[in-house]
Amino acid sequence: MIYNNDIYDLSFVRFDIDKLLVAYVTLLDEIEHTNGLVKAISLNCIPNREEVDPRGIFWMKNDEYKEVQRENFVDESLYTELIPEIKNTYFETVYEELSAYFTLGRMRLLLLEPRGCLSYHRDPEPRLHIPLLTNPGCLFIADNFCTHLPANGSVYYTNTLRYHTALNGGESNRIHLVSTILDSKRRTL
């Protein structure tokens, strides 16, 4: 795979893809994805608050090439509690291990159905991506750079402060575990 400074494999951390898939399938027995183009399951929440914000602020360029805000600001730093359904699961292990390296915001499972594509947009902070299910037609594009992120247990840093999109040009679902990075606890990524 080819990566650049905005999308790359964090070789210092790996997860068991089979355990991730079992945890995902088990979770689907208790929780459904939200509706929308990208379907989400939030894995953490704001303590003592029942609802979660599966979407948050982002910016895109309108037809006049002017940047416009979409959605509302979400204070990612408040998402400090795991949802009860993932306690004592492999998702909790993943969250704890990633938290040793990063201060995390929201952590979500994002499903992009076949032949789906996100808007070309930018976010207020970078993201970690762990592909759980993918196919050869799933691509991540940042600026003018395009690559495929395989589902092999790798954790990928994605600089989503830059304009980017994801597309699923295949015939099966694309599912990524995505977490917001608020800060790094390591000197270098």
N, C-alpha and C positions, 0 to 999 in steps of 0.2 A: 504494500500500500504506500501511496505517496502522501506525505503530510507537509505542512509548512509551519510558520510561526504562529498561525491562528488556529490550527487544528492539528493536534498531535497526541500520540499515545503516551500516557503517563506510565512509563515502564516500572516505576517503583511500587505500583499496586495492581493486583489482579484479583479477580473473583471467579468462583466456580460457576460457569454458565449453567450447568445442569441444576445446581441448587437454586440459582436465580429463577430458572424456568419453573421449577417445582413450587417455589414460593409464590410466583405469579399466578399459576394455575390455582393454587390453594386459595389465594386472596380473592380470585374471581368468584369463588363460592360465597363470599361474604359482601363484596363491594362491586358495583358496576362502574364502568367508565362514564364520565360526564358526556353529554351530547355536544356536538359541534364538529368543526373540521378536524381538529385534533382532540381526541377523547382523552381525558385525564383521570387518574386516580391519585389523590394527594396522600403522601405517606407520612407527612408531619403536619402539625397544626399549631395554632396559637393556644396556649393553655387556657382552659375554662371557656373556650369558644367553640361552638358546635360547627358553624359553617366555615368553609375554607374558600380561598380565592384561587381557583384553578388557572385563572388568567391574570396577567398583570400588565403594567404599563409597557408600551413599546412605541417605537417611532417608525414611520414609513414615509415614502415620498409619494405625493399625490400625482395626478396626471400633469400638473404644471411643474413637477420636480421640486416642489417645496416640501420640506419635512413637516409632518403633522403627527401629533400625539394620538395614540389609540389606547383605549382602556384607561384604568386608573392606577395610581401609584399603590403598590403593595409593600408594606414594611417587612421585607424578608427576614430581618433580624428577630422578629417576634415568633417565627415558626420554630420553636424549640422543643416541642413535645411530639413524640411519635404517636400515630393513631393507634388505638388499642389493638386493632386487627393485625398489626405487624409485630407486636411484642413477642419476643422469643421465636422469631422467624429469621431466616437468612437476611431479610431486608434490614432487620435491626443490626445484624453483624456488619453489613455493608455500611450502614449509616455511622456506626461507631468507628469503623476503620477509617472511613473518609474524614470523619470529624477529627481524627488524630492529625491529619494533614491540612485541613481547611476548616474555616468557620463557614458553615453551610446555612443557606436560607431554605426555601421550599425544596422538597424532594418529591418528584412526581413520576408516575409511570405515564408515558405519553404514547398513544396509539395513533398512527397515521395509516388510514386504510389505503388499499391499492388504488393507484392512479390519482393520489392526492398530493397536494403541494401547499406549503405555507406561503404567506405573503413574504415579499422581500422586505425585511425589517431589521431593526437593531434593538437590543435590550439594554437596560441600565447596568448590567453586570455580566461577567462571563459564566459559562455553564460547564458542568461535567456531564458527559454522556456515557452510559453503559448500554450498548445495544443488547437486547435480549432476543429479539427476533428480527431478522432482516432478510433481504433478498438482493440479488445483483442489481435490481433497478432502484434501490434506495441510495440516494446521494445527498451529501451535505455540501452546500456551496457557501463560501464566505468571500465576499467581494467577487473576484473573478476566478477564484480557486475552487475546484470541485474534487471531491473524493468520496469513497465508500467507507463506512465504518463497520467492520465485520463484528458479528456476535461471537466473540471468542473469550470473553471475560476481561477484556481490556477496558480501561477507563480512559476516555478521551477528553482532553482539555479543548474547549471551543471558545474562541474569542468572539462572543456574541455581542460585544460592544460595536463590532463592525457589522455592516449590512450582510445579512445571510438569509438562507432559506433551506428547507429540506424538502425532498420530494420522494414519493414512493411510486416509481414507474413500473413496479412489479405486479404480481398477481396474488400476493399474500400480505398480511398485515406487517407493519413495521412498528416495533415496540422498543422504546428506549427508557431506561431509568435516567432521569435528568435532574440534576441538582444545581441550584444557584450557588456560586462561590462568592462569599462576602469578603473573605480575607484568606491568605495563605499562611500556614504555620510553618512553612519551609522557606528557606531563602531563595531557592530557585525551583521552578517547575520544569 
